Amino acid sequence: MFKNSNNNVINHLVTTISLIFILMALMLVYIFTSFYRSSSNNIMGLGVSNINSQATMIENYINKGQDILWVTADTVNYMLESNMSEEEILHFLQKETNKVENEIDDNFTGIYGYINGEYIDGSGWIPPEGYAPKERVWYEAAVAAGGKATIVAPYLDAQTNTIMISISELLSDGESVISLDIALNEVQSITESMTMGDKGYGFIMDKTGLVVAHLDESEKGKIYPKNDEQRVMIDKIMNGDEEHFSISLDGKKCTVFSRQIVDDWYVVIVADNTKLMMELRRQLFICILVSVLVFVIIVIYSSIFARNIARSRKKEKESREKLDRVNMNIIRSLAYTIDAKDRYTSGHSQRVAEYSLALAQRMGKSEEDQKIIYYAGLLHDVGKIRVPESVINKPGKLSEEEFDQIRIHPISGYHILRDIHEDERIGYGAKYHHERYDGTGYPNGLVGDNIPEIARIIGVADAYDAMASNRSYRNALSQDTVRAEIEKGKGRQFDPEIADIMLRMIDEDKEYRMCQTDINHKDILVVDDELMNIKMVERILKDTASINVIRAMNKEETFDALEKNDISLILLDLKMPDIDGFELFKLIREQYSVPVVLMTAERSVETIHMISELGIDDYLTKPLNAFITKEMVYGIIKSGRNGL
């Protein structure tokens, strides 16, 4: 009996270990498969991120040239309108050419143009006899662009093996043209770094197939495609249907990442798949060895299997809780992204979620239901991602076509949410929160209790916040007006029972705390001794809602503006004739706590250290990048006491 008992134990143990082995083997196969797929996707994502980053650098470089040309053209237009002489204009172009080459970028090789019927060159180049500016490509391209800065097709300088481009702009008189020549040496340098960690190579070509820059400089100036394999690759790149795709080149399986940038140029990285996946496969091999070792350990220490399972379950629970926290942060970030499209209704999704949660609590909903309703409130407007900002922020009455664009956001939101959350009620909250209790709402015209309850709750909360918040066309309504509208909408727009709960919440809110407290209007003080720099900031921020730029060109004007206005942010130039930017900052801090962002062309460690040491909020590098400037301004104001 003892022997049989031992045999039974051994048999059970063997059976148990075998079952565990099979189950874990299947689990590991699944994990490795998922890991490989996920890691491959991550590698592709890194490739896309890399190509986007490099493309952005190149675009910024070209945009810097366009900005320089824009400023120059604006000044020459002014000089023409002021009837200044050709000698004065030539002197200005010579000065700007010297400044650009010596202070900004020596690859910007000259500013020249056809002005008042004469060719003028800031670099001092004298054209040969018979030179006809109006027959040159840079002139014809500018005329064809009709007053917009345009990039002339690149060409290879045979003497220097340098790819050159020209940026040209037609002036306001309809005949004069200003142009800037750029040697693409910096673009070549950027291209040489596009190797995906020595796993590939990068190149840039224009829409004609001309290679503008290449890791292998001998390829510059060639026209692609050169063979059938390249033809397939180039066709896919120019079609632009995919951010990355696989293809065979020279007998090797490769992945091609591409992005279209300014004037139909294409930034391309070609990576060898063997090298690209080598590290991933090595890690998988190590994981398999480790897994085998784990199985051996499980067999040897099977007696402690139960305890290991308990520990695994505990870790799994902690992972789920951590995942829940991550999901909540993602949902909040998504809601913030949605609200950021409408600068007038900052925090709308958060407030709707809080009002919806308060309604759910008073309705006696379970904690799980309350969580789902709160999530749905945060995400009810996610479909507005599809709606243009110009429509969302339009101050006046919407046209029928624009209102149709607004009407699609519940449908868009529903199809987004149905794929990212397992509880379908969150999608229903987005889809049906604009339905009306009497059936006159959209998108489906549902009536009464046919409208999902979660949407009826959010519908009341959303309508309340819309009235109690600032809009692009009006300020928040008074509490009495809001209450009267909720009362009037019972049984028509709103579920009567839910509306009654909201009315009780309004009655209990004696100090009208349930409303948007943000102050929309923001004054930004730009301090710079050069008017052109101030105008550049004004140009960058001109379309940013509720931001008013106030000028100051010296210390006296700065303190005068601070005394007369409620300044939310100061953009302060570092180098000014009457006072150093750091010293002016110290004087400002003695009286005012307003955030300050330094504007400087300095990039030294000492300057950055001084900015940090003085407690300056941030700094912008000249020449200013429009996107970075707007985002920094918005971010600092958003995090301030009043918010935007």
C-alpha positions in Angstrom: 0.0 0.0 0.0 2.8 2.3 0.9 4.5 1.7 -2.5 1.2 2.2 -4.3 0.7 5.4 -2.4 4.2 6.6 -3.4 3.5 5.6 -7.0 0.2 7.6 -6.9 2.1 10.6 -5.5 4.8 10.2 -8.1 2.2 9.8 -10.8 0.2 12.8 -9.6 3.4 14.8 -9.4 4.5 13.7 -12.9 1.1 14.5 -14.2 1.0 17.8 -12.5 4.5 18.7 -13.7 3.7 17.6 -17.2 0.5 19.6 -17.2 2.3 22.6 -15.9 5.0 22.1 -18.5 2.5 21.9 -21.3 0.5 24.9 -20.1 3.6 27.1 -19.4 5.1 26.1 -22.8 1.9 27.2 -24.5 1.9 30.4 -22.4 5.5 31.1 -23.3 4.9 30.5 -27.0 2.1 33.0 -26.8 4.2 35.4 -24.8 7.1 35.1 -27.1 4.9 35.5 -30.1 3.2 38.5 -28.6 6.5 39.9 -27.5 8.0 39.5 -30.9 5.0 41.1 -32.6 4.9 43.9 -30.0 8.6 44.5 -30.2 8.6 44.5 -34.0 5.8 47.0 -33.9 7.9 49.1 -31.4 10.9 48.9 -33.7 8.7 50.1 -36.6 7.4 52.8 -34.3 10.9 53.9 -33.4 11.7 54.0 -37.1 8.7 56.1 -37.8 9.6 58.4 -34.9 13.1 58.6 -36.1 12.1 59.6 -39.7 9.6 62.1 -38.3 12.3 63.6 -36.1 14.8 63.9 -38.9 12.2 65.2 -41.3 11.2 67.9 -38.7 14.8 68.9 -38.4 15.1 69.3 -42.1 11.8 71.2 -42.4 12.9 73.5 -39.5 16.1 74.2 -41.4 14.3 75.1 -44.6 11.7 77.1 -42.7 14.5 79.1 -41.1 15.5 80.1 -44.6 11.9 80.9 -45.5 11.6 83.1 -42.3 14.8 85.0 -43.2 13.4 85.5 -46.7 10.0 86.6 -45.4 11.6 89.2 -43.1 13.8 90.5 -45.9 11.0 90.6 -48.4 8.8 92.4 -45.8 11.6 95.0 -45.3 12.2 95.5 -49.1 8.5 95.9 -49.7 8.5 98.7 -47.1 11.5 100.3 -48.7 9.8 100.1 -52.1 6.7 101.6 -50.7 8.8 104.4 -49.1 10.4 105.1 -52.5 13.9 104.4 -51.2 16.7 104.3 -53.8 18.3 101.2 -55.3 21.5 102.1 -53.6 19.7 101.9 -50.2 18.1 98.6 -51.1 21.4 97.2 -52.3 23.1 98.4 -49.1 20.3 96.6 -47.0 20.7 93.4 -49.0 24.5 93.5 -48.5 24.1 94.0 -44.8 21.5 91.2 -44.5 23.6 88.8 -46.6 26.6 89.5 -44.4 24.5 89.1 -41.2 22.9 85.8 -42.4 26.2 84.3 -43.5 28.2 85.3 -40.4 25.6 85.2 -37.6 23.0 82.7 -38.7 24.3 80.1 -41.2 27.2 80.2 -43.6 25.2 77.9 -45.9 22.8 80.8 -46.6 25.1 82.0 -49.4 23.4 85.2 -50.6 20.3 87.3 -50.9 19.6 88.8 -54.3 16.7 89.8 -56.5 15.1 91.6 -59.4 13.9 95.0 -58.0 12.5 97.9 -60.0 13.7 96.4 -63.2 17.3 95.9 -62.0 19.2 92.8 -60.7 20.6 93.5 -57.2 22.9 91.0 -55.4 23.8 91.3 -51.7 26.8 89.0 -52.1 28.4 91.3 -54.6 28.1 88.9 -57.5 28.1 90.7 -60.9 26.1 88.9 -63.6 27.6 88.4 -67.0 26.5 90.4 -70.0 23.2 89.3 -71.3 22.0 87.9 -68.0 18.2 88.0 -68.0 16.9 87.7 -64.4 13.3 87.4 -65.5 14.2 84.2 -67.4 15.8 82.6 -64.4 14.1 79.7 -62.6 14.1 81.5 -59.3 12.2 84.5 -60.8 9.7 82.4 -62.7 9.0 80.2 -59.7 8.3 83.3 -57.5 5.9 84.8 -60.1 4.1 81.5 -60.4 3.7 81.3 -56.6 1.9 84.6 -56.6 3.4 86.2 -53.6 4.1 83.2 -51.4 7.6 82.1 -50.6 8.5 79.1 -52.9 11.4 76.7 -53.0 13.0 76.4 -56.4 13.9 72.8 -57.6 17.3 71.8 -56.2 20.3 71.5 -58.5 23.9 70.1 -58.1 26.8 72.5 -58.2 29.3 70.6 -60.4 32.3 72.5 -59.0 31.6 72.0 -55.2 29.4 68.8 -55.5 26.9 70.7 -53.3 23.2 70.6 -53.8 21.7 74.1 -53.9 18.2 75.4 -53.6 16.7 78.9 -53.9 13.8 80.3 -51.9 12.1 83.1 -53.8 9.2 85.5 -53.1 7.3 87.9 -55.4 7.1 91.4 -53.8 3.9 93.5 -53.5 4.6 95.4 -56.7 3.9 92.2 -58.7 7.2 92.3 -60.5 10.1 92.5 -58.1 11.4 89.3 -56.6 13.7 88.5 -53.6 15.6 85.2 -53.5 17.9 83.4 -51.0 20.4 80.7 -52.1 21.0 77.9 -49.6 23.7 75.2 -49.8 22.3 72.0 -48.4 25.4 71.0 -46.5 23.5 71.0 -43.2 20.8 68.8 -44.8 23.6 66.5 -45.9 24.9 66.4 -42.3 21.5 65.5 -41.0 21.1 62.8 -43.6 24.4 61.2 -42.6 23.0 60.7 -39.1 19.9 58.8 -40.5 21.3 55.3 -40.0 19.0 53.7 -37.5 21.9 52.9 -35.3 24.1 51.7 -38.2 21.3 49.4 -39.4 20.6 51.4 -42.5 21.1 54.5 -44.5 19.1 57.7 -45.3 18.6 59.9 -48.3 16.4 62.8 -49.4 15.0 63.2 -52.9 12.6 65.7 -54.6 9.5 64.9 -56.5 11.5 64.4 -59.7 13.7 61.7 -58.1 16.7 63.9 -57.8 18.8 62.8 -54.8 19.3 66.0 -52.7 21.3 64.3 -49.9 22.6 60.8 -49.2 24.7 59.0 -46.7 26.9 58.0 -49.7 27.8 61.4 -51.1 28.6 59.9 -54.5 24.8 59.3 -54.9 24.0 63.0 -54.6 22.6 64.5 -57.8 21.6 61.2 -59.2 18.1 60.5 -60.4 16.1 57.6 -58.9 15.0 55.0 -59.7 18.1 53.3 -61.3 16.6 49.8 -61.5 13.4 47.9 -61.1 13.8 47.3 -57.4 14.3 51.0 -56.8 11.3 51.8 -59.0 9.0 49.8 -56.8 10.5 51.5 -53.7 10.2 55.0 -55.2 6.6 54.4 -56.3 5.6 53.3 -52.8 7.4 56.3 -51.3 5.7 58.8 -53.6 2.3 57.2 -53.2 2.6 58.0 -49.5 0.1 55.3 -48.4 2.4 53.8 -45.7 4.8 55.3 -43.2 6.9 52.1 -43.6 6.9 49.1 -45.8 9.1 46.0 -46.6 10.9 45.5 -49.8 13.8 43.5 -51.3 16.8 45.6 -52.4 20.0 44.0 -53.7 18.9 40.6 -52.5 18.2 41.8 -48.9 14.9 42.2 -47.1 14.7 45.8 -46.0 12.2 48.1 -44.3 11.8 51.6 -45.8 10.6 54.5 -43.6 9.6 57.7 -45.5 7.9 61.0 -44.9 7.0 63.8 -47.3 8.2 67.3 -46.4 8.3 70.8 -47.9 7.7 71.2 -51.6 7.2 67.4 -52.3 10.6 66.3 -50.9 10.9 62.9 -49.4 13.0 61.9 -46.4 13.8 58.2 -46.6 15.6 55.6 -44.3 16.3 52.1 -45.7 17.1 49.6 -42.9 18.4 46.1 -43.3 15.8 43.8 -41.6 18.5 41.3 -40.5 20.4 44.1 -38.6 17.1 45.7 -37.5 15.8 42.5 -35.8 19.2 41.1 -34.7 18.9 42.5 -31.1 15.3 41.4 -30.8 16.2 37.8 -31.9 19.1 37.7 -29.5 16.9 38.7 -26.7 14.3 36.1 -27.6 17.1 33.5 -27.7 18.2 34.5 -24.2 14.5 34.4 -23.0 14.2 30.9 -24.4 17.3 29.8 -22.5 16.0 31.4 -19.3 12.6 29.8 -19.8 14.2 26.3 -20.1 16.1 27.0 -16.9 12.9 28.1 -15.2 11.2 24.8 -16.3 14.2 22.9 -14.8 13.9 24.8 -11.6 10.1 24.2 -11.5 10.7 20.4 -11.8 13.3 20.5 -9.0 11.4 22.7 -6.7 7.9 21.5 -7.5 7.1 21.4 -3.7 7.0 25.2 -3.6 4.9 25.5 -6.7 1.8 26.6 -4.8 3.7 29.4 -3.1 5.1 30.6 -6.5 1.6 30.6 -7.9 0.4 32.7 -5.0 3.2 35.2 -5.6 2.4 35.3 -9.3 -1.2 36.1 -8.6 -0.2 38.9 -6.2 2.1 40.4 -8.9 -0.7 40.0 -11.5 -3.1 41.9 -9.2 -0.5 44.6 -8.7 0.0 44.8 -12.5 -3.7 45.2 -13.1 -3.9 47.9 -10.5 -0.9 49.6 -12.1 -2.5 49.2 -15.5 -5.7 50.7 -14.2 -3.7 53.8 -13.0 -2.0 54.0 -16.4 -5.3 53.7 -18.2 -6.7 56.5 -16.1 -3.8 58.7 -16.8 -4.1 58.0 -20.6 -7.9 58.8 -20.4 -7.1 62.1 -18.6 -4.4 63.0 -21.2 -6.8 62.2 -24.0 -9.5 64.4 -22.5 -6.9 67.2 -22.0 -6.0 66.8 -25.7 -9.6 67.1 -26.7 -10.2 70.2 -24.6 -7.0 71.8 -25.9 -8.6 72.2 -29.3 -11.0 74.8 -27.8 -9.0 77.3 -25.8 -12.2 78.9 -24.6 -13.5 75.8 -22.8 -10.5 74.6 -21.0 -11.3 71.8 -18.6 -14.7 71.1 -20.2 -14.3 67.3 -20.2 -13.1 67.2 -16.6 -16.0 69.2 -15.4 -18.6 67.2 -17.3 -17.0 64.0 -15.8 -17.3 65.5 -12.3 -20.9 66.6 -12.8 -21.8 63.2 -14.3 -20.1 61.4 -11.4 -22.1 63.6 -8.9 -25.3 62.8 -10.7 -24.5 59.1 -10.6 -23.7 59.1 -6.9 -27.1 60.8 -6.2 -28.8 58.2 -8.3 -27.3 55.4 -6.1 -25.1 53.9 -8.8 -22.5 51.3 -7.8 -18.8 52.2 -7.6 -18.1 50.3 -10.8 -21.0 52.2 -12.6 -19.7 55.5 -11.2 -16.2 54.8 -12.6 -17.6 54.0 -16.0 -19.8 57.1 -16.0 -16.9 59.2 -15.0 -14.7 57.8 -17.8 -17.6 58.4 -20.2 -17.8 62.0 -19.1 -14.1 62.5 -19.6 -14.3 61.0 -23.1 -17.7 62.1 -24.3 -16.2 64.7 -26.8 -13.3 62.5 -28.0 -14.9 62.7 -31.5 -14.0 66.4 -31.7 -10.5 65.2 -32.8 -12.1 65.0 -36.2 -13.6 68.5 -36.1 -11.3 71.4 -37.4 -10.2 73.9 -34.8 -11.4 76.7 -37.0 -15.0 75.4 -36.5 -14.7 74.6 -32.8 -13.3 78.1 -32.1 -15.4 80.1 -34.5 -16.7 83.1 -32.5 -19.9 83.7 -34.6 -22.8 81.6 -35.8 -21.9 78.3 -37.5 -22.9 77.7 -41.1 -25.0 74.6 -41.9 -21.9 72.9 -43.3 -19.9 73.8 -40.2 -22.7 72.5 -37.9 -22.7 69.3 -39.8 -19.0 68.9 -38.9 -19.9 69.4 -35.3 -22.7 66.8 -35.6 -20.3 64.0 -36.6 -18.3 64.1 -33.4 -20.6 61.7 -31.5 -20.3 59.1 -34.2 -16.5 59.6 -34.5 -16.2 59.3 -30.7 -18.2 56.1 -30.6 -16.1 54.4 -33.1 -12.9 55.5 -31.4 -14.1 54.4 -27.9 -15.6 51.0 -28.9 -12.1 49.8 -29.8 -10.2 51.1 -26.8 -12.5 50.2 -23.9 -14.3 46.9 -23.2 -17.3 48.6 -21.6 -19.7 49.6 -24.4 -21.4 52.2 -22.2 -18.5 54.6 -22.6 -19.0 54.5 -26.4 -22.7 55.0 -25.9 -22.0 58.1 -23.7 -20.1 59.6 -26.6 -22.5 58.6 -29.3 -25.8 59.6 -27.7 -25.1 62.5 -25.4 -26.6 65.0 -27.9 -29.9 63.0 -28.2 -32.9 64.8 -26.7 -35.6 63.3 -24.5 -38.3 64.4 -27.0 -36.5 62.8 -30.0 -35.3 65.9 -31.7 -31.6 65.3 -31.0 -28.8 63.7 -33.0 -27.4 61.5 -34.4 -30.3 59.0 -34.3 -33.2 60.9 -32.9 -33.8 58.5 -30.0 -36.8 59.2 -27.7 -37.0 59.0 -23.9 -35.7 55.8 -22.2 -34.5 54.5 -25.6 -31.6 56.9 -25.0 -29.0 54.9 -23.0 -29.0 56.1 -19.4 -25.3 56.9 -19.4 -25.9 59.3 -22.3 -28.9 60.9 -20.5 -26.7 61.6 -17.5 -23.9 63.0 -19.6 -26.3 65.0 -21.7 -27.5 66.9 -18.6 -23.9 67.5 -17.3 -22.7 68.5 -20.7 -25.5 71.0 -21.3 -25.0 72.5 -17.8 -21.3 73.0 -18.3 -21.9 74.5 -21.8 -24.0 77.2 -20.1 -21.8 77.6 -17.1 -18.6 78.0 -19.1 -17.1 80.6 -21.4 -17.5 80.1 -25.1 -15.8 81.8 -28.1 -19.0 83.8 -28.7 -20.1 84.6 -25.1 -19.1 84.4 -21.4 -20.6 81.9 -18.9 -24.3 82.5 -18.1 -25.6 83.4 -14.7 -26.6 80.7 -12.3 -30.3 81.8 -12.4 -30.3 81.6 -16.2 -28.7 78.2 -16.2 -31.2 76.9 -13.7 -34.1 78.3 -15.7 -32.8 76.6 -18.9 -32.5 73.2 -17.1 -36.0 73.6 -15.7 -37.3 74.5 -19.2 -35.6 71.5 -20.8 -37.2 68.8 -18.5 -39.0 66.3 -20.6 -37.9 68.1 -23.8 -34.1 68.0 -23.9 -33.4 66.2 -20.6 -34.6 63.1 -18.7 -36.9 64.7 -16.0 -35.6 62.7 -13.1 -31.9 63.4 -13.9 -32.8 67.1 -14.6 -34.4 67.3 -11.1 -31.2 65.9 -9.5 -29.2 68.6 -11.3 -31.6 71.3 -10.2 -31.1 70.2 -6.6 -27.3 70.3 -7.1 -27.7 73.9 -8.4 -29.9 74.9 -5.5 -27.3 73.6 -3.0 -24.5 75.5 -4.9 -25.1 78.8 -3.2 -21.8 80.3 -4.3 -22.0 79.1 -7.9 -18.9 77.0 -7.7 -20.1 74.7 -10.4 -18.8 76.9 -13.3 -15.7 77.6 -15.3 -13.5 79.9 -13.3 -10.9 80.4 -16.1 -10.1 83.9 -17.3 -9.9 83.8 -21.0 -8.1 87.1 -21.9 -4.3 87.1 -21.5 -1.8 89.9 -22.1 1.7 88.9 -23.1 4.5 91.5 -22.9 7.2 91.1 -25.5 10.4 93.1 -24.6 12.9 93.5 -27.4 14.8 96.5 -28.8 14.2 95.4 -32.4 10.7 96.0 -33.6 11.0 93.3 -36.2 11.5 90.6 -33.5 8.3 91.8 -31.7 6.4 91.7 -35.0 7.6 88.2 -35.5 6.1 87.1 -32.1 2.9 88.9 -33.0 2.8 87.1 -36.3 3.3 83.7 -34.5 0.6 84.4 -31.9 -1.9 86.2 -34.1 -4.2 83.2 -34.5 -4.0 82.1 -30.9 -7.3 82.8 -29.2 -7.5 85.3 -26.4 -3.8 86.4 -26.4 -2.9 90.0 -26.8 0.7 91.0 -27.4 1.9 94.2 -25.7 5.2 95.8 -26.9 8.1 97.2 -25.0 11.5 98.1 -26.4 13.4 99.2 -23.2 13.3 99.1 -19.4 11.0 102.2 -19.0 8.4 100.8 -21.4 8.6 97.4 -19.7 7.6 98.7 -16.3 5.1 101.1 -17.7 3.3 98.1 -19.4 3.5 96.0 -16.2 2.0 98.8 -14.2 -0.9 99.4 -16.7 -1.8 95.8 -17.7 -2.4 92.5 -16.0 0.5 90.7 -17.8 0.3 86.9 -17.8 3.7 86.2 -19.4 6.8 88.2 -20.4 9.0 87.2 -23.4 12.3 89.0 -22.7 15.2 89.5 -25.1 18.6 88.8 -23.6 20.6 91.4 -25.5 19.4 95.0 -25.4 21.3 98.3 -25.6 20.1 99.9 -22.4 20.1 96.9 -20.1 21.0 93.2 -20.1 18.1 90.8 -20.1 19.3 89.1 -16.9 19.5 92.4 -15.0 16.0 93.5 -16.3 14.7 90.1 -15.1 16.1 90.8 -11.6 14.4 94.2 -11.5 11.1 92.7 -12.6 11.3 90.0 -9.9 11.6 92.6 -7.2 8.0 93.8 -7.9 6.3 91.1 -10.0 5.9 87.3 -10.0 4.8 87.1 -13.6 6.4 84.1 -15.5 9.3 85.2 -17.8 10.7 83.4 -20.9 14.0 84.6 -22.2 14.6 85.0 -26.0 18.2 84.5 -27.0 20.4 83.3 -29.8 22.9 82.2 -27.1 23.3 78.5 -26.7 26.3 78.3 -24.3 26.3 76.3 -21.1 26.9 79.5 -19.1 23.7 81.1 -20.4 21.6 78.0 -19.7 23.1 77.8 -16.2 22.3 81.5 -15.5 18.7 81.0 -16.7 18.4 78.1 -14.2 20.2 79.9 -11.4 18.0 83.0 -11.7 14.8 80.9 -11.8 13.7 82.1 -15.2 10.7 80.0 -16.3 12.1 78.9 -19.7 13.9 80.2 -22.8 13.3 80.3 -26.5 16.2 80.1 -29.0 16.3 82.6 -31.8 15.3 82.5 -34.6 12.0 81.6 -33.1 10.2 78.5 -34.2 6.5 79.2 -34.5 5.2 75.8 -33.2 7.6 75.7 -30.2 6.8 79.4 -29.3 3.1 78.9 -29.4 3.2 75.6 -27.4 5.5 77.1 -24.8 3.3 80.2 -24.4 0.2 78.1 -24.1 1.9 75.6 -21.7 3.1 78.3 -19.3 -0.1 80.2 -19.3 -2.1 77.0 -18.9 -0.1 76.0 -15.8 -0.5 79.5 -14.3 -2.8 80.7 -11.6 -5.6 81.7 -13.9 -5.1 79.3 -16.8 -6.0 79.8 -20.4 
